[in-house]
């Protein structure tokens, strides 16, 4: 089961509209939980992972024709070389799904064109050929880059941060190649090679 969460870049809200009346909000607006909003009812904070597993099973039972069947894995079901512990299933292409049923590629930097990755600083990337530039921070706690979207592995992830072209050229002057600088100035980077991703305004829609 794959759920089409949207990442609203300006607010960093990661949310999923199940029906006209039911919406789920994850990090950060869900405050380290899944927030379920249903018309005519009080908001529900889903904190316990087992509660969210039950909620996903309900979604699967009712909407499998749209989102697919939820097929979680037990440890014994995993491949011996599966270091990512794909407990929440995989796509047909073998990509892992995270706790809120997003594809692996929705969180790594294949959603965008990576301009440069700098340890202890972050990743500079663009979803639109360089018209806008975004930074994904470096995580000191784990000594690696954050995912592009908030997730259960990185609940403290600050999310995407838009950066100013002029400021980034100054800040990273010694880190950027002449080609990088030219691409930033002229907005002529390649578009991400991901046909499953659509960028509309400030929304990334996998």
C-alpha positions as CSV (number, residue, x, y, z in Angstrom):
1,X,0.0,0.0,0.0
2,X,1.4,3.4,-1.1
3,X,-0.2,6.5,0.4
4,X,0.2,9.8,-1.7
5,X,1.4,12.2,1.0
6,X,2.0,15.8,-0.2
7,X,4.9,17.9,1.1
8,X,3.9,21.6,1.3
9,X,7.3,23.3,1.1
10,X,6.4,26.7,2.6
11,X,5.0,25.2,5.8
12,X,6.7,21.8,5.7
13,X,3.3,20.2,6.3
14,X,3.3,16.5,5.2
15,X,-0.3,15.5,4.8
16,X,-2.6,13.0,3.1
17,X,-6.3,13.6,2.2
18,X,-8.0,10.2,2.4
19,X,-11.5,11.5,1.6
20,X,-13.3,14.8,1.4
21,X,-13.9,14.5,5.2
22,X,-10.7,12.8,6.4
23,X,-7.2,14.2,6.4
24,X,-4.0,12.9,8.1
25,X,-1.1,15.2,9.0
26,X,2.3,13.9,9.8
27,X,5.5,15.7,10.7
28,X,5.9,18.5,11.7
29,X,2.3,19.7,12.1
30,X,1.3,16.4,13.6
31,X,3.7,17.2,16.6
32,X,5.5,13.8,16.5
33,X,2.3,11.9,15.9
34,X,-0.2,11.3,13.1
35,X,-3.0,13.8,13.4
36,X,-6.3,12.6,12.0
37,X,-8.8,15.3,11.2
38,X,-12.4,14.3,10.4
39,X,-15.3,16.6,9.6
40,X,-17.7,16.8,12.5
41,X,-15.4,15.1,15.0
42,X,-12.6,16.1,17.3
43,X,-9.0,15.7,16.0
44,X,-7.3,12.5,17.0
45,X,-3.6,12.3,17.8
46,X,-2.3,8.8,16.8
47,X,0.8,8.4,18.9
48,X,1.1,4.7,19.6
49,X,2.6,2.9,16.5
50,X,0.2,0.0,17.0
51,X,-2.7,2.4,16.7
52,X,-1.3,3.7,13.4
53,X,-0.9,0.1,12.2
54,X,-4.6,-0.5,12.9
55,X,-5.5,2.7,11.1
56,X,-3.5,1.7,8.0
57,X,-5.2,-1.7,8.0
58,X,-8.6,0.1,8.0
59,X,-7.4,2.2,5.0
60,X,-6.2,-0.9,3.2
61,X,-9.5,-2.8,3.8
62,X,-11.6,0.1,2.5
63,X,-9.4,1.6,-0.2
64,X,-7.2,-1.2,-1.5
65,X,-8.5,-0.6,-5.0
66,X,-7.0,2.9,-4.9
67,X,-3.9,2.5,-2.7
68,X,-3.1,-1.2,-2.8
69,X,-3.0,-3.7,0.0
70,X,-1.1,-3.1,3.2
71,X,1.5,-6.0,3.5
72,X,3.8,-5.4,6.4
73,X,6.8,-7.6,6.9
74,X,8.0,-9.5,9.9
75,X,11.8,-9.7,10.6
76,X,11.9,-13.3,9.3
77,X,10.3,-12.1,6.0
78,X,13.2,-9.8,5.2
79,X,16.0,-10.6,2.9
80,X,19.3,-11.3,4.6
81,X,20.9,-8.3,2.8
82,X,18.0,-5.9,3.6
83,X,19.7,-3.4,5.8
84,X,16.9,-0.9,5.7
85,X,14.4,-3.2,7.6
86,X,11.4,-2.8,5.3
87,X,8.8,-3.7,7.9
88,X,6.0,-1.7,6.1
89,X,6.2,-3.4,2.7
90,X,7.9,-2.7,-0.6
91,X,6.8,-1.4,-3.9
92,X,6.7,-3.6,-7.0
93,X,10.1,-2.2,-7.9
94,X,11.6,-3.3,-4.6
95,X,11.8,0.1,-3.0
96,X,11.1,0.2,0.7
97,X,8.0,1.9,2.2
98,X,8.3,3.9,5.5
99,X,5.9,3.9,8.4
100,X,3.5,6.3,6.7
101,X,3.7,4.3,3.5
102,X,5.8,6.6,1.4
103,X,8.2,5.3,-1.3
104,X,11.9,5.4,-0.6
105,X,12.4,7.8,-3.5
106,X,10.0,10.3,-2.0
107,X,12.5,10.9,0.8
108,X,15.9,10.6,-0.8
109,X,17.1,13.3,-3.2
110,X,15.8,11.6,-6.4
111,X,12.8,14.0,-6.2
112,X,15.1,16.8,-7.1
113,X,18.4,17.5,-9.0
114,X,21.2,17.5,-6.4
115,X,23.6,20.4,-7.1
116,X,26.1,19.7,-4.3
117,X,26.2,17.6,-1.1
118,X,28.5,19.0,1.6
119,X,29.2,17.1,4.8
120,X,28.4,19.1,8.0
121,X,26.4,21.6,5.9
122,X,23.7,19.9,3.9
123,X,22.4,19.2,0.3
124,X,21.7,22.0,-2.2
125,X,19.1,20.8,-4.6
126,X,16.4,22.0,-7.0
127,X,13.1,20.5,-8.2
128,X,12.6,22.9,-11.2
129,X,16.0,23.2,-13.0
130,X,17.3,25.9,-10.7
131,X,14.5,28.3,-10.6
132,X,14.3,27.7,-6.9
133,X,17.0,26.4,-4.7
134,X,16.4,24.3,-1.5
135,X,18.7,23.1,1.3
136,X,18.3,19.9,3.2
137,X,20.3,20.1,6.5
138,X,23.1,17.9,7.8
139,X,22.1,15.9,10.9
140,X,24.8,16.1,13.6
141,X,23.1,13.5,15.7
142,X,23.5,10.7,13.1
143,X,26.3,12.3,11.1
144,X,24.5,12.1,7.8
145,X,22.1,14.1,5.6
146,X,18.5,14.4,6.5
147,X,15.8,13.0,4.3
148,X,14.0,15.5,2.1
149,X,10.7,14.9,4.0
150,X,10.1,14.4,7.7
151,X,9.8,10.7,8.6
152,X,9.8,8.5,11.7
153,X,13.6,8.0,11.4
154,X,14.1,11.8,11.5
155,X,11.2,13.3,13.4
156,X,13.3,16.4,14.2
157,X,14.0,17.0,10.5
158,X,13.6,20.7,9.8
159,X,12.4,19.9,6.2
160,X,13.3,21.8,3.1
161,X,14.6,25.3,3.4
162,X,14.4,27.6,0.4
163,X,17.7,29.6,0.0
164,X,18.4,32.8,-1.9
165,X,20.6,32.5,-5.0
166,X,22.8,35.5,-4.3
167,X,23.3,34.5,-0.7
168,X,24.1,30.9,-1.5
169,X,26.7,31.9,-4.1
170,X,28.4,33.9,-1.4
171,X,28.1,31.3,1.3
172,X,29.3,28.4,-0.8
173,X,31.7,30.3,-3.1
174,X,34.6,28.0,-2.4
175,X,32.5,24.9,-2.5
176,X,30.8,25.4,-5.9
177,X,32.4,24.7,-9.2
178,X,32.2,27.1,-12.1
179,X,29.5,24.9,-13.6
180,X,27.5,25.0,-10.4
181,X,27.7,28.8,-10.2
182,X,26.7,29.1,-13.9
183,X,23.7,26.8,-13.4
184,X,22.5,28.7,-10.3
185,X,22.8,32.0,-12.2
186,X,21.1,30.8,-15.4
187,X,18.7,28.2,-13.8
188,X,19.8,25.6,-16.3
189,X,20.2,22.5,-14.2
190,X,18.6,19.2,-15.4
191,X,15.1,18.4,-14.2
192,X,15.0,15.4,-11.8
193,X,14.7,12.1,-13.6
194,X,11.6,11.1,-11.9
195,X,8.3,10.9,-13.9
196,X,6.3,10.1,-10.7
197,X,6.9,13.5,-9.2
198,X,5.0,16.7,-10.0
199,X,5.9,20.2,-8.6
200,X,3.0,22.6,-8.5
201,X,3.9,25.9,-6.9
202,X,5.2,25.2,-3.4
203,X,3.9,21.6,-3.3
204,X,5.8,18.5,-4.1
205,X,3.4,15.8,-5.3
206,X,4.8,12.3,-5.6
